[in-house]
Amino acid sequence: MRRDRLRTTLTEDGRKVAVWQLVGCAVRVLRVQFTSDAFTAFSLPSRAPLRGVQPGTIMFDPYPDLAAARELLPKHSDLWDSLRDDYWVALMNLKDLPNPLEA
């Protein structure tokens, strides 16, 4: 399994979803989805609307780390706390570590 595969984190209530990657030892957040909201999807930090993207979606450009994502959307600490927990599980998962013999 690759460490840089796409990962999904949900809040306990399932209403917020973050799609992210573990790149090296860092989180890179690609997008978030607010499943109970129907606002027009947009990109951050530009706030440019995204046509044809599921409503309630925020796409990040460039992909922030966890601290930067938390600063961009500070009212969603439940999502960032869940992602932090998933990050540590992924980081400590030995089967995800690259095999030095395959380098």
C-alpha positions as protocol buffer text, in pm:
chain_id: "A"
residue {
  index: 1
  type: MET
  ca { x: 0 y: 0 z: 0 }
}
residue {
  index: 2
  type: ARG
  ca { x: 127 y: 347 z: -83 }
}
residue {
  index: 3
  type: ARG
  ca { x: 156 y: 615 z: 182 }
}
residue {
  index: 4
  type: ASP
  ca { x: 51 y: 886 z: -63 }
}
residue {
  index: 5
  type: ARG
  ca { x: -284 y: 730 z: -155 }
}
residue {
  index: 6
  type: LEU
  ca { x: -597 y: 939 z: -112 }
}
residue {
  index: 7
  type: ARG
  ca { x: -746 y: 916 z: 235 }
}
residue {
  index: 8
  type: THR
  ca { x: -1085 y: 1020 z: 367 }
}
residue {
  index: 9
  type: THR
  ca { x: -1168 y: 1149 z: 713 }
}
residue {
  index: 10
  type: LEU
  ca { x: -1523 y: 1200 z: 837 }
}
residue {
  index: 11
  type: THR
  ca { x: -1649 y: 1375 z: 1147 }
}
residue {
  index: 12
  type: GLU
  ca { x: -1840 y: 1161 z: 1396 }
}
residue {
  index: 13
  type: ASP
  ca { x: -2174 y: 1283 z: 1264 }
}
residue {
  index: 14
  type: GLY
  ca { x: -2065 y: 1218 z: 902 }
}
residue {
  index: 15
  type: ARG
  ca { x: -2158 y: 1570 z: 790 }
}
residue {
  index: 16
  type: LYS
  ca { x: -1802 y: 1682 z: 710 }
}
residue {
  index: 17
  type: VAL
  ca { x: -1551 y: 1496 z: 495 }
}
residue {
  index: 18
  type: ALA
  ca { x: -1187 y: 1576 z: 419 }
}
residue {
  index: 19
  type: VAL
  ca { x: -993 y: 1414 z: 136 }
}
residue {
  index: 20
  type: TRP
  ca { x: -619 y: 1421 z: 200 }
}
residue {
  index: 21
  type: GLN
  ca { x: -284 y: 1255 z: 135 }
}
residue {
  index: 22
  type: LEU
  ca { x: 11 y: 1166 z: 353 }
}
residue {
  index: 23
  type: VAL
  ca { x: 308 y: 1304 z: 161 }
}
residue {
  index: 24
  type: GLY
  ca { x: 629 y: 1214 z: 339 }
}
residue {
  index: 25
  type: CYS
  ca { x: 532 y: 1292 z: 696 }
}
residue {
  index: 26
  type: ALA
  ca { x: 295 y: 1576 z: 611 }
}
residue {
  index: 27
  type: VAL
  ca { x: -79 y: 1603 z: 551 }
}
residue {
  index: 28
  type: ARG
  ca { x: -191 y: 1764 z: 226 }
}
residue {
  index: 29
  type: VAL
  ca { x: -563 y: 1848 z: 226 }
}
residue {
  index: 30
  type: LEU
  ca { x: -714 y: 1835 z: -125 }
}
residue {
  index: 31
  type: ARG
  ca { x: -1077 y: 1915 z: -52 }
}
residue {
  index: 32
  type: VAL
  ca { x: -1354 y: 1917 z: 205 }
}
residue {
  index: 33
  type: GLN
  ca { x: -1719 y: 1835 z: 158 }
}
residue {
  index: 34
  type: PHE
  ca { x: -1999 y: 1958 z: 381 }
}
residue {
  index: 35
  type: THR
  ca { x: -2268 y: 1700 z: 306 }
}
residue {
  index: 36
  type: SER
  ca { x: -2557 y: 1890 z: 460 }
}
residue {
  index: 37
  type: ASP
  ca { x: -2474 y: 2221 z: 287 }
}
residue {
  index: 38
  type: ALA
  ca { x: -2566 y: 2320 z: -68 }
}
residue {
  index: 39
  type: PHE
  ca { x: -2349 y: 2627 z: -125 }
}
residue {
  index: 40
  type: THR
  ca { x: -2181 y: 2669 z: -464 }
}
residue {
  index: 41
  type: ALA
  ca { x: -1849 y: 2485 z: -464 }
}
residue {
  index: 42
  type: PHE
  ca { x: -1544 y: 2709 z: -459 }
}
residue {
  index: 43
  type: SER
  ca { x: -1165 y: 2707 z: -442 }
}
residue {
  index: 44
  type: LEU
  ca { x: -962 y: 2841 z: -151 }
}
residue {
  index: 45
  type: PRO
  ca { x: -787 y: 3073 z: -106 }
}
residue {
  index: 46
  type: SER
  ca { x: -912 y: 3246 z: -425 }
}
residue {
  index: 47
  type: ARG
  ca { x: -1283 y: 3181 z: -352 }
}
residue {
  index: 48
  type: ALA
  ca { x: -1334 y: 3123 z: -725 }
}
residue {
  index: 49
  type: PRO
  ca { x: -1660 y: 2936 z: -791 }
}
residue {
  index: 50
  type: LEU
  ca { x: -1626 y: 2584 z: -929 }
}
residue {
  index: 51
  type: ARG
  ca { x: -1890 y: 2495 z: -1183 }
}
residue {
  index: 52
  type: GLY
  ca { x: -1981 y: 2130 z: -1216 }
}
residue {
  index: 53
  type: VAL
  ca { x: -1846 y: 2039 z: -872 }
}
residue {
  index: 54
  type: GLN
  ca { x: -2077 y: 1893 z: -609 }
}
residue {
  index: 55
  type: PRO
  ca { x: -2236 y: 2168 z: -395 }
}
residue {
  index: 56
  type: GLY
  ca { x: -2092 y: 2197 z: -45 }
}
residue {
  index: 57
  type: THR
  ca { x: -1736 y: 2135 z: -168 }
}
residue {
  index: 58
  type: ILE
  ca { x: -1426 y: 2344 z: -106 }
}
residue {
  index: 59
  type: MET
  ca { x: -1118 y: 2261 z: -315 }
}
residue {
  index: 60
  type: PHE
  ca { x: -779 y: 2380 z: -194 }
}
residue {
  index: 61
  type: ASP
  ca { x: -517 y: 2529 z: -424 }
}
residue {
  index: 62
  type: PRO
  ca { x: -241 y: 2485 z: -329 }
}
residue {
  index: 63
  type: TYR
  ca { x: -294 y: 2190 z: -98 }
}
residue {
  index: 64
  type: PRO
  ca { x: -247 y: 2310 z: 261 }
}
residue {
  index: 65
  type: ASP
  ca { x: -107 y: 2108 z: 547 }
}
residue {
  index: 66
  type: LEU
  ca { x: -330 y: 2045 z: 847 }
}
residue {
  index: 67
  type: ALA
  ca { x: -230 y: 2364 z: 1032 }
}
residue {
  index: 68
  type: ALA
  ca { x: -294 y: 2583 z: 727 }
}
residue {
  index: 69
  type: ALA
  ca { x: -628 y: 2412 z: 655 }
}
residue {
  index: 70
  type: ARG
  ca { x: -730 y: 2474 z: 1016 }
}
residue {
  index: 71
  type: GLU
  ca { x: -642 y: 2843 z: 972 }
}
residue {
  index: 72
  type: LEU
  ca { x: -839 y: 2867 z: 645 }
}
residue {
  index: 73
  type: LEU
  ca { x: -1152 y: 2708 z: 798 }
}
residue {
  index: 74
  type: PRO
  ca { x: -1121 y: 2757 z: 1175 }
}
residue {
  index: 75
  type: LYS
  ca { x: -1488 y: 2692 z: 1254 }
}
residue {
  index: 76
  type: HIS
  ca { x: -1450 y: 2325 z: 1164 }
}
residue {
  index: 77
  type: SER
  ca { x: -1224 y: 2206 z: 1445 }
}
residue {
  index: 78
  type: ASP
  ca { x: -1420 y: 1881 z: 1472 }
}
residue {
  index: 79
  type: LEU
  ca { x: -1309 y: 1790 z: 1119 }
}
residue {
  index: 80
  type: TRP
  ca { x: -948 y: 1895 z: 1177 }
}
residue {
  index: 81
  type: ASP
  ca { x: -934 y: 1706 z: 1508 }
}
residue {
  index: 82
  type: SER
  ca { x: -1062 y: 1390 z: 1334 }
}
residue {
  index: 83
  type: LEU
  ca { x: -811 y: 1436 z: 1053 }
}
residue {
  index: 84
  type: ARG
  ca { x: -531 y: 1482 z: 1307 }
}
residue {
  index: 85
  type: ASP
  ca { x: -625 y: 1152 z: 1470 }
}
residue {
  index: 86
  type: ASP
  ca { x: -634 y: 975 z: 1131 }
}
residue {
  index: 87
  type: TYR
  ca { x: -302 y: 1134 z: 1041 }
}
residue {
  index: 88
  type: TRP
  ca { x: -129 y: 985 z: 1344 }
}
residue {
  index: 89
  type: VAL
  ca { x: -275 y: 642 z: 1272 }
}
residue {
  index: 90
  type: ALA
  ca { x: -153 y: 662 z: 911 }
}
residue {
  index: 91
  type: LEU
  ca { x: 187 y: 796 z: 1012 }
}
residue {
  index: 92
  type: MET
  ca { x: 247 y: 516 z: 1259 }
}
residue {
  index: 93
  type: ASN
  ca { x: 120 y: 237 z: 1031 }
}
residue {
  index: 94
  type: LEU
  ca { x: 433 y: 34 z: 959 }
}
residue {
  index: 95
  type: LYS
  ca { x: 282 y: -152 z: 664 }
}
residue {
  index: 96
  type: ASP
  ca { x: 249 y: 184 z: 483 }
}
residue {
  index: 97
  type: LEU
  ca { x: 620 y: 260 z: 518 }
}
residue {
  index: 98
  type: PRO
  ca { x: 819 y: 240 z: 195 }
}
residue {
  index: 99
  type: ASN
  ca { x: 1027 y: -73 z: 153 }
}
residue {
  index: 100
  type: PRO
  ca { x: 1393 y: 35 z: 136 }
}
residue {
  index: 101
  type: LEU
  ca { x: 1469 y: -271 z: -78 }
}
residue {
  index: 102
  type: GLU
  ca { x: 1228 y: -146 z: -348 }
}
residue {
  index: 103
  type: ALA
  ca { x: 1383 y: 200 z: -384 }
}
